[in-house]
Structures are given as C-alpha cells and as structure tokens.
Amino acid sequence: MPKLPVGCLFILVSIMTIVSDQGIAQTPKVDCKKAVTTVELKFCSQQSYAAADKKLNTVYQQVLKNIKGEQKQLLVTGQQAWIKFRDNNCNFEVYPSRGGTGYEIFRNGCLERLTKQRSQDLQNYLNR
C-alpha cells in the first residue's frame, strides 16, 4: 500500500469513521460539549447551525400562515434577500480565515448567530 501524506491519512481515517463497512453514512458520535479536534468542532458547528436553521424555518412557516397577499409576498422576497445578505455577510466576516482549518467552523458560527437573530425577529412579529 502506498504511503499517504499525513493530511490525506487524517481525512481517510475521518471518512472511514463516518462511513460504515456497508458504505452507508452514519452520524459520528461526538459530545459537542467536549469537542476539541477540528473534525469534531466542524461537525458540531454544522449541527448547531442546522438546528438554528430548522428553528428559523419553523418560525418562518408560522408567520407565512398568518399573512396573505402582498404582505406574504413581501415576506418571501425579504426572506430571500435576507438569506443572500446573511451568506454574503458571513463570507465577508470570516474572510481572513479562508484557507485555514477553522474557516468552516467560524462561518457556521456566523451563519448560526445571524439565523438565530432572524428567528427572533420573526418570533417578535408573531408575538405582536
């Protein structure tokens, strides 16, 4: 077997821990409260952002159910513009770390923070 560079070997081992011997992707068992490796931190940042995004989608759907017509279209258009803003803003915010091992972790953190803020804004609308 040819000798792999350390980085490739690390990636290969990481992939092997996620994919079972049948080739089916499995969720790695990571305690995010104790995460320390880059792989663990990246996984946890993805999970945390995904949870925030799921909550945003739930609140957004609740708001959509309560409005009609032009107001509904304004929300849809505004949400689409907000997503572009969020993504571009986070790309700008974490730009200095591009190419680094923490880039995706920092970007997910930014996406999560802004997504939670948007969820709260929409929740505030529902609470009026």
KOLPADREN-720085 format. One record per atom (N, C-alpha, C): x, y, z; atom name; residue number from 1. Coordinates in Angstrom, 1 decimal. Example, Ala and Ser with C-alpha at 12.3 -4.5 7.8 and 13.67 -1.06 7.14 Angstrom:
<pts>
pt c1 13.2 | c2 -5.7 | c3 7.8 | atom N | n 1;
pt c1 12.3 | c2 -4.5 | c3 7.8 | atom CA | n 1;
pt c1 13.2 | c2 -3.3 | c3 7.8 | atom C | n 1;
pt c1 12.8 | c2 -2.2 | c3 7.1 | atom N | n 2;
pt c1 13.7 | c2 -1.1 | c3 7.1 | atom CA | n 2;
pt c1 12.9 | c2 0.0 | c3 7.9 | atom C | n 2;
</pts>
This chain:
<pts>
pt c1 0.8 | c2 -1.2 | c3 0.0 | atom N | n 1;
pt c1 0.0 | c2 0.0 | c3 0.0 | atom CA | n 1;
pt c1 0.9 | c2 1.2 | c3 0.0 | atom C | n 1;
pt c1 0.6 | c2 2.2 | c3 -0.9 | atom N | n 2;
pt c1 1.4 | c2 3.4 | c3 -1.0 | atom CA | n 2;
pt c1 1.3 | c2 4.2 | c3 0.3 | atom C | n 2;
pt c1 2.3 | c2 4.9 | c3 0.7 | atom N | n 3;
pt c1 2.3 | c2 5.8 | c3 1.9 | atom CA | n 3;
pt c1 1.6 | c2 7.1 | c3 1.5 | atom C | n 3;
pt c1 0.7 | c2 7.5 | c3 2.4 | atom N | n 4;
pt c1 -0.1 | c2 8.7 | c3 2.2 | atom CA | n 4;
pt c1 0.5 | c2 9.8 | c3 3.0 | atom C | n 4;
pt c1 0.4 | c2 11.0 | c3 2.5 | atom N | n 5;
pt c1 0.8 | c2 12.2 | c3 3.4 | atom CA | n 5;
pt c1 -0.1 | c2 12.2 | c3 4.6 | atom C | n 5;
pt c1 0.3 | c2 12.8 | c3 5.7 | atom N | n 6;
pt c1 -0.4 | c2 12.8 | c3 7.0 | atom CA | n 6;
pt c1 -1.8 | c2 13.4 | c3 6.8 | atom C | n 6;
pt c1 -1.9 | c2 14.5 | c3 6.1 | atom N | n 7;
pt c1 -3.2 | c2 15.1 | c3 5.9 | atom CA | n 7;
pt c1 -4.2 | c2 14.2 | c3 5.2 | atom C | n 7;
pt c1 -3.7 | c2 13.5 | c3 4.2 | atom N | n 8;
pt c1 -4.6 | c2 12.6 | c3 3.5 | atom CA | n 8;
pt c1 -5.0 | c2 11.4 | c3 4.4 | atom C | n 8;
pt c1 -4.1 | c2 10.9 | c3 5.1 | atom N | n 9;
pt c1 -4.4 | c2 9.8 | c3 6.0 | atom CA | n 9;
pt c1 -5.4 | c2 10.3 | c3 7.1 | atom C | n 9;
pt c1 -5.3 | c2 11.5 | c3 7.6 | atom N | n 10;
pt c1 -6.3 | c2 12.0 | c3 8.6 | atom CA | n 10;
pt c1 -7.7 | c2 12.1 | c3 8.0 | atom C | n 10;
pt c1 -7.7 | c2 12.6 | c3 6.7 | atom N | n 11;
pt c1 -9.0 | c2 12.7 | c3 6.0 | atom CA | n 11;
pt c1 -9.6 | c2 11.3 | c3 5.8 | atom C | n 11;
pt c1 -8.7 | c2 10.4 | c3 5.4 | atom N | n 12;
pt c1 -9.2 | c2 9.0 | c3 5.1 | atom CA | n 12;
pt c1 -9.7 | c2 8.4 | c3 6.4 | atom C | n 12;
pt c1 -9.0 | c2 8.5 | c3 7.5 | atom N | n 13;
pt c1 -9.5 | c2 7.9 | c3 8.8 | atom CA | n 13;
pt c1 -10.8 | c2 8.6 | c3 9.2 | atom C | n 13;
pt c1 -10.9 | c2 9.9 | c3 9.0 | atom N | n 14;
pt c1 -12.2 | c2 10.6 | c3 9.3 | atom CA | n 14;
pt c1 -13.3 | c2 10.1 | c3 8.5 | atom C | n 14;
pt c1 -13.1 | c2 9.9 | c3 7.2 | atom N | n 15;
pt c1 -14.2 | c2 9.4 | c3 6.4 | atom CA | n 15;
pt c1 -14.5 | c2 8.0 | c3 6.8 | atom C | n 15;
pt c1 -13.5 | c2 7.2 | c3 7.1 | atom N | n 16;
pt c1 -13.8 | c2 5.8 | c3 7.5 | atom CA | n 16;
pt c1 -14.6 | c2 5.7 | c3 8.8 | atom C | n 16;
pt c1 -14.4 | c2 6.7 | c3 9.7 | atom N | n 17;
pt c1 -15.2 | c2 6.6 | c3 10.9 | atom CA | n 17;
pt c1 -16.7 | c2 7.0 | c3 10.7 | atom C | n 17;
pt c1 -16.9 | c2 7.8 | c3 9.6 | atom N | n 18;
pt c1 -18.3 | c2 8.2 | c3 9.3 | atom CA | n 18;
pt c1 -19.0 | c2 7.2 | c3 8.4 | atom C | n 18;
pt c1 -18.3 | c2 6.5 | c3 7.6 | atom N | n 19;
pt c1 -19.0 | c2 5.5 | c3 6.7 | atom CA | n 19;
pt c1 -18.8 | c2 4.1 | c3 7.2 | atom C | n 19;
pt c1 -19.9 | c2 3.4 | c3 7.3 | atom N | n 20;
pt c1 -19.8 | c2 2.0 | c3 7.8 | atom CA | n 20;
pt c1 -19.2 | c2 1.1 | c3 6.7 | atom C | n 20;
pt c1 -19.0 | c2 -0.1 | c3 7.0 | atom N | n 21;
pt c1 -18.4 | c2 -1.1 | c3 6.1 | atom CA | n 21;
pt c1 -19.4 | c2 -1.4 | c3 4.9 | atom C | n 21;
pt c1 -20.7 | c2 -1.0 | c3 5.1 | atom N | n 22;
pt c1 -21.7 | c2 -1.2 | c3 4.0 | atom CA | n 22;
pt c1 -21.7 | c2 0.0 | c3 3.1 | atom C | n 22;
pt c1 -21.0 | c2 1.1 | c3 3.4 | atom N | n 23;
pt c1 -21.0 | c2 2.3 | c3 2.6 | atom CA | n 23;
pt c1 -22.1 | c2 3.3 | c3 3.0 | atom C | n 23;
pt c1 -22.7 | c2 3.1 | c3 4.1 | atom N | n 24;
pt c1 -23.8 | c2 4.0 | c3 4.5 | atom CA | n 24;
pt c1 -23.3 | c2 5.0 | c3 5.5 | atom C | n 24;
pt c1 -23.5 | c2 6.2 | c3 5.2 | atom N | n 25;
pt c1 -23.1 | c2 7.3 | c3 6.1 | atom CA | n 25;
pt c1 -23.8 | c2 7.2 | c3 7.4 | atom C | n 25;
pt c1 -23.1 | c2 7.4 | c3 8.5 | atom N | n 26;
pt c1 -23.6 | c2 7.3 | c3 9.8 | atom CA | n 26;
pt c1 -23.2 | c2 8.6 | c3 10.5 | atom C | n 26;
pt c1 -24.1 | c2 9.0 | c3 11.5 | atom N | n 27;
pt c1 -23.7 | c2 10.2 | c3 12.3 | atom CA | n 27;
pt c1 -22.7 | c2 9.8 | c3 13.3 | atom C | n 27;
pt c1 -21.6 | c2 10.6 | c3 13.2 | atom N | n 28;
pt c1 -20.5 | c2 10.3 | c3 14.2 | atom CA | n 28;
pt c1 -21.0 | c2 10.6 | c3 15.6 | atom C | n 28;
pt c1 -20.5 | c2 9.8 | c3 16.6 | atom N | n 29;
pt c1 -20.8 | c2 10.0 | c3 18.0 | atom CA | n 29;
pt c1 -19.8 | c2 11.1 | c3 18.6 | atom C | n 29;
pt c1 -20.3 | c2 12.3 | c3 18.7 | atom N | n 30;
pt c1 -19.5 | c2 13.4 | c3 19.2 | atom CA | n 30;
pt c1 -20.2 | c2 14.1 | c3 20.3 | atom C | n 30;
pt c1 -19.6 | c2 14.3 | c3 21.4 | atom N | n 31;
pt c1 -20.1 | c2 15.1 | c3 22.5 | atom CA | n 31;
pt c1 -19.7 | c2 16.5 | c3 22.3 | atom C | n 31;
pt c1 -20.5 | c2 17.3 | c3 21.7 | atom N | n 32;
pt c1 -20.2 | c2 18.7 | c3 21.3 | atom CA | n 32;
pt c1 -19.8 | c2 19.5 | c3 22.5 | atom C | n 32;
pt c1 -20.1 | c2 19.2 | c3 23.7 | atom N | n 33;
pt c1 -19.7 | c2 19.9 | c3 24.8 | atom CA | n 33;
pt c1 -18.2 | c2 19.7 | c3 25.1 | atom C | n 33;
pt c1 -17.7 | c2 18.6 | c3 24.6 | atom N | n 34;
pt c1 -16.3 | c2 18.2 | c3 24.9 | atom CA | n 34;
pt c1 -15.5 | c2 18.2 | c3 23.6 | atom C | n 34;
pt c1 -16.0 | c2 18.7 | c3 22.5 | atom N | n 35;
pt c1 -15.3 | c2 18.7 | c3 21.2 | atom CA | n 35;
pt c1 -14.0 | c2 19.5 | c3 21.3 | atom C | n 35;
pt c1 -12.9 | c2 19.0 | c3 20.7 | atom N | n 36;
pt c1 -11.7 | c2 19.7 | c3 20.7 | atom CA | n 36;
pt c1 -11.0 | c2 19.6 | c3 19.4 | atom C | n 36;
pt c1 -11.1 | c2 18.5 | c3 18.6 | atom N | n 37;
pt c1 -10.5 | c2 18.3 | c3 17.4 | atom CA | n 37;
pt c1 -11.2 | c2 19.2 | c3 16.3 | atom C | n 37;
pt c1 -10.5 | c2 19.5 | c3 15.2 | atom N | n 38;
pt c1 -11.1 | c2 20.2 | c3 14.1 | atom CA | n 38;
pt c1 -12.3 | c2 19.5 | c3 13.6 | atom C | n 38;
pt c1 -12.1 | c2 18.2 | c3 13.4 | atom N | n 39;
pt c1 -13.2 | c2 17.4 | c3 12.8 | atom CA | n 39;
pt c1 -14.5 | c2 17.5 | c3 13.7 | atom C | n 39;
pt c1 -14.3 | c2 17.3 | c3 15.0 | atom N | n 40;
pt c1 -15.4 | c2 17.4 | c3 16.0 | atom CA | n 40;
pt c1 -16.0 | c2 18.8 | c3 16.0 | atom C | n 40;
pt c1 -15.1 | c2 19.8 | c3 16.1 | atom N | n 41;
pt c1 -15.6 | c2 21.2 | c3 16.1 | atom CA | n 41;
pt c1 -16.4 | c2 21.5 | c3 14.8 | atom C | n 41;
pt c1 -15.9 | c2 21.1 | c3 13.7 | atom N | n 42;
pt c1 -16.6 | c2 21.3 | c3 12.4 | atom CA | n 42;
pt c1 -18.0 | c2 20.6 | c3 12.4 | atom C | n 42;
pt c1 -18.0 | c2 19.3 | c3 12.8 | atom N | n 43;
pt c1 -19.2 | c2 18.6 | c3 12.9 | atom CA | n 43;
pt c1 -20.2 | c2 19.3 | c3 13.8 | atom C | n 43;
pt c1 -19.8 | c2 19.7 | c3 15.0 | atom N | n 44;
pt c1 -20.6 | c2 20.4 | c3 16.0 | atom CA | n 44;
pt c1 -21.1 | c2 21.7 | c3 15.5 | atom C | n 44;
pt c1 -20.3 | c2 22.4 | c3 14.8 | atom N | n 45;
pt c1 -20.7 | c2 23.7 | c3 14.2 | atom CA | n 45;
pt c1 -21.8 | c2 23.5 | c3 13.2 | atom C | n 45;
pt c1 -21.6 | c2 22.5 | c3 12.4 | atom N | n 46;
pt c1 -22.7 | c2 22.1 | c3 11.4 | atom CA | n 46;
pt c1 -24.0 | c2 21.8 | c3 12.0 | atom C | n 46;
pt c1 -23.9 | c2 21.0 | c3 13.1 | atom N | n 47;
pt c1 -25.1 | c2 20.5 | c3 13.8 | atom CA | n 47;
pt c1 -25.8 | c2 21.7 | c3 14.4 | atom C | n 47;
pt c1 -25.1 | c2 22.6 | c3 15.0 | atom N | n 48;
pt c1 -25.6 | c2 23.8 | c3 15.7 | atom CA | n 48;
pt c1 -26.3 | c2 24.7 | c3 14.7 | atom C | n 48;
pt c1 -25.6 | c2 25.0 | c3 13.6 | atom N | n 49;
pt c1 -26.2 | c2 25.8 | c3 12.6 | atom CA | n 49;
pt c1 -27.4 | c2 25.2 | c3 12.0 | atom C | n 49;
pt c1 -27.4 | c2 23.9 | c3 11.8 | atom N | n 50;
pt c1 -28.6 | c2 23.2 | c3 11.2 | atom CA | n 50;
pt c1 -29.8 | c2 23.3 | c3 12.2 | atom C | n 50;
pt c1 -29.5 | c2 23.2 | c3 13.5 | atom N | n 51;
pt c1 -30.6 | c2 23.3 | c3 14.4 | atom CA | n 51;
pt c1 -31.2 | c2 24.8 | c3 14.4 | atom C | n 51;
pt c1 -30.3 | c2 25.7 | c3 14.3 | atom N | n 52;
pt c1 -30.8 | c2 27.1 | c3 14.2 | atom CA | n 52;
pt c1 -31.6 | c2 27.4 | c3 12.9 | atom C | n 52;
pt c1 -31.2 | c2 26.8 | c3 11.8 | atom N | n 53;
pt c1 -31.8 | c2 26.9 | c3 10.5 | atom CA | n 53;
pt c1 -33.2 | c2 26.2 | c3 10.6 | atom C | n 53;
pt c1 -33.3 | c2 25.1 | c3 11.2 | atom N | n 54;
pt c1 -34.5 | c2 24.3 | c3 11.4 | atom CA | n 54;
pt c1 -35.6 | c2 25.2 | c3 12.2 | atom C | n 54;
pt c1 -35.1 | c2 25.8 | c3 13.2 | atom N | n 55;
pt c1 -36.0 | c2 26.7 | c3 14.0 | atom CA | n 55;
pt c1 -36.5 | c2 27.9 | c3 13.2 | atom C | n 55;
pt c1 -35.5 | c2 28.5 | c3 12.4 | atom N | n 56;
pt c1 -35.9 | c2 29.6 | c3 11.6 | atom CA | n 56;
pt c1 -37.0 | c2 29.2 | c3 10.6 | atom C | n 56;
pt c1 -36.8 | c2 28.0 | c3 10.0 | atom N | n 57;
pt c1 -37.8 | c2 27.5 | c3 9.0 | atom CA | n 57;
pt c1 -39.2 | c2 27.3 | c3 9.7 | atom C | n 57;
pt c1 -39.2 | c2 26.8 | c3 10.9 | atom N | n 58;
pt c1 -40.4 | c2 26.6 | c3 11.6 | atom CA | n 58;
pt c1 -41.1 | c2 28.0 | c3 11.9 | atom C | n 58;
pt c1 -40.4 | c2 28.9 | c3 12.4 | atom N | n 59;
pt c1 -41.0 | c2 30.2 | c3 12.7 | atom CA | n 59;
pt c1 -41.4 | c2 30.9 | c3 11.4 | atom C | n 59;
pt c1 -40.6 | c2 30.9 | c3 10.4 | atom N | n 60;
pt c1 -41.0 | c2 31.4 | c3 9.1 | atom CA | n 60;
pt c1 -42.3 | c2 30.9 | c3 8.6 | atom C | n 60;
pt c1 -42.5 | c2 29.6 | c3 8.7 | atom N | n 61;
pt c1 -43.7 | c2 28.9 | c3 8.2 | atom CA | n 61;
pt c1 -44.9 | c2 29.4 | c3 9.1 | atom C | n 61;
pt c1 -44.7 | c2 29.6 | c3 10.4 | atom N | n 62;
pt c1 -45.8 | c2 30.1 | c3 11.2 | atom CA | n 62;
pt c1 -46.2 | c2 31.5 | c3 10.8 | atom C | n 62;
pt c1 -45.2 | c2 32.3 | c3 10.5 | atom N | n 63;
pt c1 -45.5 | c2 33.7 | c3 10.0 | atom CA | n 63;
pt c1 -46.3 | c2 33.7 | c3 8.7 | atom C | n 63;
pt c1 -45.8 | c2 32.8 | c3 7.8 | atom N | n 64;
pt c1 -46.5 | c2 32.7 | c3 6.5 | atom CA | n 64;
pt c1 -47.9 | c2 32.3 | c3 6.6 | atom C | n 64;
pt c1 -48.2 | c2 31.5 | c3 7.6 | atom N | n 65;
pt c1 -49.6 | c2 31.0 | c3 7.8 | atom CA | n 65;
pt c1 -50.5 | c2 32.2 | c3 8.2 | atom C | n 65;
pt c1 -49.9 | c2 33.2 | c3 8.8 | atom N | n 66;
pt c1 -50.7 | c2 34.3 | c3 9.4 | atom CA | n 66;
pt c1 -50.9 | c2 35.5 | c3 8.5 | atom C | n 66;
pt c1 -50.3 | c2 35.4 | c3 7.4 | atom N | n 67;
pt c1 -50.4 | c2 36.6 | c3 6.5 | atom CA | n 67;
pt c1 -50.8 | c2 36.2 | c3 5.1 | atom C | n 67;
pt c1 -51.3 | c2 37.2 | c3 4.3 | atom N | n 68;
pt c1 -51.8 | c2 36.9 | c3 2.9 | atom CA | n 68;
pt c1 -51.4 | c2 38.0 | c3 2.0 | atom C | n 68;
pt c1 -51.6 | c2 37.7 | c3 0.7 | atom N | n 69;
pt c1 -51.5 | c2 38.7 | c3 -0.3 | atom CA | n 69;
pt c1 -50.1 | c2 39.4 | c3 -0.4 | atom C | n 69;
pt c1 -50.2 | c2 40.7 | c3 -0.6 | atom N | n 70;
pt c1 -49.0 | c2 41.5 | c3 -0.8 | atom CA | n 70;
pt c1 -48.0 | c2 41.3 | c3 0.4 | atom C | n 70;
pt c1 -48.5 | c2 41.3 | c3 1.6 | atom N | n 71;
pt c1 -47.7 | c2 41.2 | c3 2.8 | atom CA | n 71;
pt c1 -46.9 | c2 39.8 | c3 2.8 | atom C | n 71;
pt c1 -47.6 | c2 38.8 | c3 2.4 | atom N | n 72;
pt c1 -46.9 | c2 37.5 | c3 2.3 | atom CA | n 72;
pt c1 -45.8 | c2 37.5 | c3 1.2 | atom C | n 72;
pt c1 -46.1 | c2 38.1 | c3 0.1 | atom N | n 73;
pt c1 -45.1 | c2 38.2 | c3 -1.0 | atom CA | n 73;
pt c1 -43.9 | c2 39.1 | c3 -0.5 | atom C | n 73;
pt c1 -44.2 | c2 40.1 | c3 0.3 | atom N | n 74;
pt c1 -43.1 | c2 40.9 | c3 0.8 | atom CA | n 74;
pt c1 -42.2 | c2 40.1 | c3 1.8 | atom C | n 74;
pt c1 -42.8 | c2 39.3 | c3 2.6 | atom N | n 75;
pt c1 -42.0 | c2 38.4 | c3 3.5 | atom CA | n 75;
pt c1 -41.2 | c2 37.5 | c3 2.7 | atom C | n 75;
pt c1 -41.7 | c2 36.8 | c3 1.7 | atom N | n 76;
pt c1 -41.0 | c2 35.8 | c3 0.9 | atom CA | n 76;
pt c1 -39.8 | c2 36.5 | c3 0.2 | atom C | n 76;
pt c1 -40.1 | c2 37.7 | c3 -0.4 | atom N | n 77;
pt c1 -39.0 | c2 38.4 | c3 -1.1 | atom CA | n 77;
pt c1 -37.9 | c2 38.9 | c3 -0.1 | atom C | n 77;
pt c1 -38.4 | c2 39.4 | c3 1.1 | atom N | n 78;
pt c1 -37.5 | c2 39.8 | c3 2.1 | atom CA | n 78;
pt c1 -36.6 | c2 38.7 | c3 2.7 | atom C | n 78;
pt c1 -37.3 | c2 37.5 | c3 2.8 | atom N | n 79;
pt c1 -36.5 | c2 36.3 | c3 3.3 | atom CA | n 79;
pt c1 -35.5 | c2 35.9 | c3 2.4 | atom C | n 79;
pt c1 -35.8 | c2 35.9 | c3 1.1 | atom N | n 80;
pt c1 -34.8 | c2 35.5 | c3 0.1 | atom CA | n 80;
pt c1 -33.6 | c2 36.5 | c3 0.1 | atom C | n 80;
pt c1 -33.9 | c2 37.8 | c3 0.2 | atom N | n 81;
pt c1 -32.9 | c2 38.8 | c3 0.2 | atom CA | n 81;
pt c1 -32.1 | c2 38.7 | c3 1.5 | atom C | n 81;
pt c1 -32.7 | c2 38.3 | c3 2.6 | atom N | n 82;
pt c1 -32.0 | c2 38.2 | c3 3.9 | atom CA | n 82;
pt c1 -31.1 | c2 37.0 | c3 3.8 | atom C | n 82;
pt c1 -31.4 | c2 35.9 | c3 3.2 | atom N | n 83;
pt c1 -30.6 | c2 34.7 | c3 3.1 | atom CA | n 83;
pt c1 -29.3 | c2 35.1 | c3 2.3 | atom C | n 83;
pt c1 -29.5 | c2 35.9 | c3 1.2 | atom N | n 84;
pt c1 -28.3 | c2 36.4 | c3 0.4 | atom CA | n 84;
pt c1 -27.4 | c2 37.3 | c3 1.3 | atom C | n 84;
pt c1 -28.1 | c2 38.2 | c3 2.0 | atom N | n 85;
pt c1 -27.3 | c2 39.1 | c3 2.9 | atom CA | n 85;
pt c1 -26.6 | c2 38.3 | c3 4.0 | atom C | n 85;
pt c1 -27.2 | c2 37.3 | c3 4.6 | atom N | n 86;
pt c1 -26.6 | c2 36.5 | c3 5.7 | atom CA | n 86;
pt c1 -25.4 | c2 35.8 | c3 5.1 | atom C | n 86;
pt c1 -25.5 | c2 35.1 | c3 4.0 | atom N | n 87;
pt c1 -24.4 | c2 34.3 | c3 3.4 | atom CA | n 87;
pt c1 -23.3 | c2 35.2 | c3 3.0 | atom C | n 87;
pt c1 -23.6 | c2 36.4 | c3 2.4 | atom N | n 88;
pt c1 -22.5 | c2 37.3 | c3 1.9 | atom CA | n 88;
pt c1 -21.9 | c2 37.9 | c3 3.1 | atom C | n 88;
pt c1 -22.6 | c2 38.3 | c3 4.1 | atom N | n 89;
pt c1 -22.1 | c2 38.9 | c3 5.3 | atom CA | n 89;
pt c1 -21.1 | c2 38.0 | c3 6.1 | atom C | n 89;
pt c1 -21.5 | c2 36.7 | c3 6.2 | atom N | n 90;
pt c1 -20.7 | c2 35.7 | c3 6.8 | atom CA | n 90;
pt c1 -19.4 | c2 35.5 | c3 6.0 | atom C | n 90;
pt c1 -19.5 | c2 35.4 | c3 4.7 | atom N | n 91;
pt c1 -18.4 | c2 35.3 | c3 3.9 | atom CA | n 91;
pt c1 -17.4 | c2 36.4 | c3 4.1 | atom C | n 91;
pt c1 -17.9 | c2 37.6 | c3 4.2 | atom N | n 92;
pt c1 -17.1 | c2 38.8 | c3 4.5 | atom CA | n 92;
pt c1 -16.5 | c2 38.7 | c3 5.9 | atom C | n 92;
pt c1 -17.3 | c2 38.4 | c3 6.8 | atom N | n 93;
pt c1 -16.9 | c2 38.4 | c3 8.2 | atom CA | n 93;
pt c1 -15.7 | c2 37.4 | c3 8.5 | atom C | n 93;
pt c1 -15.8 | c2 36.3 | c3 7.9 | atom N | n 94;
pt c1 -14.7 | c2 35.3 | c3 8.2 | atom CA | n 94;
pt c1 -13.7 | c2 35.2 | c3 7.0 | atom C | n 94;
pt c1 -13.7 | c2 36.1 | c3 6.1 | atom N | n 95;
pt c1 -12.8 | c2 36.1 | c3 5.0 | atom CA | n 95;
pt c1 -11.3 | c2 36.0 | c3 5.4 | atom C | n 95;
pt c1 -10.8 | c2 36.6 | c3 6.5 | atom N | n 96;
pt c1 -9.4 | c2 36.5 | c3 6.8 | atom CA | n 96;
pt c1 -9.0 | c2 35.0 | c3 7.2 | atom C | n 96;
pt c1 -10.0 | c2 34.2 | c3 7.5 | atom N | n 97;
pt c1 -9.6 | c2 32.8 | c3 7.9 | atom CA | n 97;
pt c1 -9.7 | c2 31.8 | c3 6.7 | atom C | n 97;
pt c1 -10.0 | c2 32.3 | c3 5.5 | atom N | n 98;
pt c1 -10.1 | c2 31.5 | c3 4.3 | atom CA | n 98;
pt c1 -8.9 | c2 30.7 | c3 4.2 | atom C | n 98;
pt c1 -9.1 | c2 29.4 | c3 3.9 | atom N | n 99;
pt c1 -7.9 | c2 28.5 | c3 3.7 | atom CA | n 99;
pt c1 -7.4 | c2 27.9 | c3 5.0 | atom C | n 99;
pt c1 -7.9 | c2 28.4 | c3 6.1 | atom N | n 100;
pt c1 -7.5 | c2 27.8 | c3 7.4 | atom CA | n 100;
pt c1 -8.4 | c2 26.7 | c3 7.8 | atom C | n 100;
pt c1 -7.9 | c2 25.9 | c3 8.8 | atom N | n 101;
pt c1 -8.7 | c2 24.8 | c3 9.2 | atom CA | n 101;
pt c1 -10.0 | c2 25.2 | c3 10.0 | atom C | n 101;
pt c1 -10.0 | c2 26.4 | c3 10.5 | atom N | n 102;
pt c1 -11.2 | c2 26.9 | c3 11.2 | atom CA | n 102;
pt c1 -12.2 | c2 27.6 | c3 10.4 | atom C | n 102;
pt c1 -11.9 | c2 27.8 | c3 9.1 | atom N | n 103;
pt c1 -12.8 | c2 28.6 | c3 8.3 | atom CA | n 103;
pt c1 -14.3 | c2 28.2 | c3 8.4 | atom C | n 103;
pt c1 -14.5 | c2 26.9 | c3 8.1 | atom N | n 104;
pt c1 -15.9 | c2 26.4 | c3 8.1 | atom CA | n 104;
pt c1 -16.6 | c2 26.5 | c3 9.5 | atom C | n 104;
pt c1 -15.8 | c2 26.3 | c3 10.5 | atom N | n 105;
pt c1 -16.3 | c2 26.5 | c3 11.9 | atom CA | n 105;
pt c1 -16.7 | c2 27.9 | c3 12.2 | atom C | n 105;
pt c1 -15.8 | c2 28.8 | c3 11.8 | atom N | n 106;
pt c1 -16.1 | c2 30.3 | c3 12.0 | atom CA | n 106;
pt c1 -17.3 | c2 30.7 | c3 11.2 | atom C | n 106;
pt c1 -17.4 | c2 30.2 | c3 9.9 | atom N | n 107;
pt c1 -18.5 | c2 30.6 | c3 9.0 | atom CA | n 107;
pt c1 -19.8 | c2 30.0 | c3 9.6 | atom C | n 107;
pt c1 -19.8 | c2 28.7 | c3 10.0 | atom N | n 108;
pt c1 -21.0 | c2 28.2 | c3 10.6 | atom CA | n 108;
pt c1 -21.5 | c2 28.9 | c3 11.8 | atom C | n 108;
pt c1 -20.5 | c2 29.4 | c3 12.6 | atom N | n 109;
pt c1 -20.8 | c2 30.2 | c3 13.8 | atom CA | n 109;
pt c1 -21.5 | c2 31.5 | c3 13.4 | atom C | n 109;
pt c1 -21.0 | c2 32.1 | c3 12.4 | atom N | n 110;
pt c1 -21.6 | c2 33.4 | c3 11.9 | atom CA | n 110;
pt c1 -23.0 | c2 33.1 | c3 11.4 | atom C | n 110;
pt c1 -23.2 | c2 32.1 | c3 10.5 | atom N | n 111;
pt c1 -24.5 | c2 31.7 | c3 10.0 | atom CA | n 111;
pt c1 -25.5 | c2 31.4 | c3 11.1 | atom C | n 111;
pt c1 -25.0 | c2 30.7 | c3 12.1 | atom N | n 112;
pt c1 -25.9 | c2 30.3 | c3 13.2 | atom CA | n 112;
pt c1 -26.3 | c2 31.6 | c3 14.0 | atom C | n 112;
pt c1 -25.4 | c2 32.5 | c3 14.3 | atom N | n 113;
pt c1 -25.7 | c2 33.7 | c3 15.0 | atom CA | n 113;
pt c1 -26.8 | c2 34.6 | c3 14.3 | atom C | n 113;
pt c1 -26.5 | c2 34.8 | c3 13.0 | atom N | n 114;
pt c1 -27.5 | c2 35.6 | c3 12.2 | atom CA | n 114;
pt c1 -28.8 | c2 34.9 | c3 12.0 | atom C | n 114;
pt c1 -28.8 | c2 33.6 | c3 11.9 | atom N | n 115;
pt c1 -30.0 | c2 32.8 | c3 11.8 | atom CA | n 115;
pt c1 -30.9 | c2 32.9 | c3 13.0 | atom C | n 115;
pt c1 -30.2 | c2 32.8 | c3 14.2 | atom N | n 116;
pt c1 -30.9 | c2 33.0 | c3 15.4 | atom CA | n 116;
pt c1 -31.5 | c2 34.4 | c3 15.6 | atom C | n 116;
pt c1 -30.8 | c2 35.4 | c3 15.1 | atom N | n 117;
pt c1 -31.3 | c2 36.7 | c3 15.2 | atom CA | n 117;
pt c1 -32.6 | c2 36.9 | c3 14.3 | atom C | n 117;
pt c1 -32.5 | c2 36.3 | c3 13.1 | atom N | n 118;
pt c1 -33.6 | c2 36.4 | c3 12.2 | atom CA | n 118;
pt c1 -34.8 | c2 35.6 | c3 12.8 | atom C | n 118;
pt c1 -34.6 | c2 34.5 | c3 13.4 | atom N | n 119;
pt c1 -35.7 | c2 33.7 | c3 14.1 | atom CA | n 119;
pt c1 -36.3 | c2 34.6 | c3 15.1 | atom C | n 119;
pt c1 -35.5 | c2 35.3 | c3 15.9 | atom N | n 120;
pt c1 -36.1 | c2 36.1 | c3 17.0 | atom CA | n 120;
pt c1 -36.9 | c2 37.3 | c3 16.4 | atom C | n 120;
pt c1 -36.4 | c2 37.8 | c3 15.3 | atom N | n 121;
pt c1 -37.2 | c2 38.9 | c3 14.7 | atom CA | n 121;
pt c1 -38.5 | c2 38.4 | c3 14.2 | atom C | n 121;
pt c1 -38.6 | c2 37.3 | c3 13.6 | atom N | n 122;
pt c1 -39.8 | c2 36.7 | c3 13.1 | atom CA | n 122;
pt c1 -40.7 | c2 36.3 | c3 14.3 | atom C | n 122;
pt c1 -40.1 | c2 35.8 | c3 15.3 | atom N | n 123;
pt c1 -40.9 | c2 35.4 | c3 16.5 | atom CA | n 123;
pt c1 -41.5 | c2 36.6 | c3 17.1 | atom C | n 123;
pt c1 -40.8 | c2 37.7 | c3 17.2 | atom N | n 124;
pt c1 -41.3 | c2 39.0 | c3 17.7 | atom CA | n 124;
pt c1 -42.5 | c2 39.5 | c3 16.9 | atom C | n 124;
pt c1 -42.5 | c2 39.2 | c3 15.6 | atom N | n 125;
pt c1 -43.6 | c2 39.6 | c3 14.8 | atom CA | n 125;
pt c1 -44.9 | c2 38.7 | c3 15.2 | atom C | n 125;
pt c1 -44.6 | c2 37.5 | c3 15.4 | atom N | n 126;
pt c1 -45.7 | c2 36.6 | c3 15.8 | atom CA | n 126;
pt c1 -46.3 | c2 37.0 | c3 17.2 | atom C | n 126;
pt c1 -45.4 | c2 37.5 | c3 18.1 | atom N | n 127;
pt c1 -45.9 | c2 37.8 | c3 19.4 | atom CA | n 127;
pt c1 -46.6 | c2 39.2 | c3 19.5 | atom C | n 127;
pt c1 -46.7 | c2 39.9 | c3 18.4 | atom N | n 128;
pt c1 -47.4 | c2 41.2 | c3 18.5 | atom CA | n 128;
pt c1 -48.9 | c2 41.0 | c3 18.8 | atom C | n 128;
</pts>
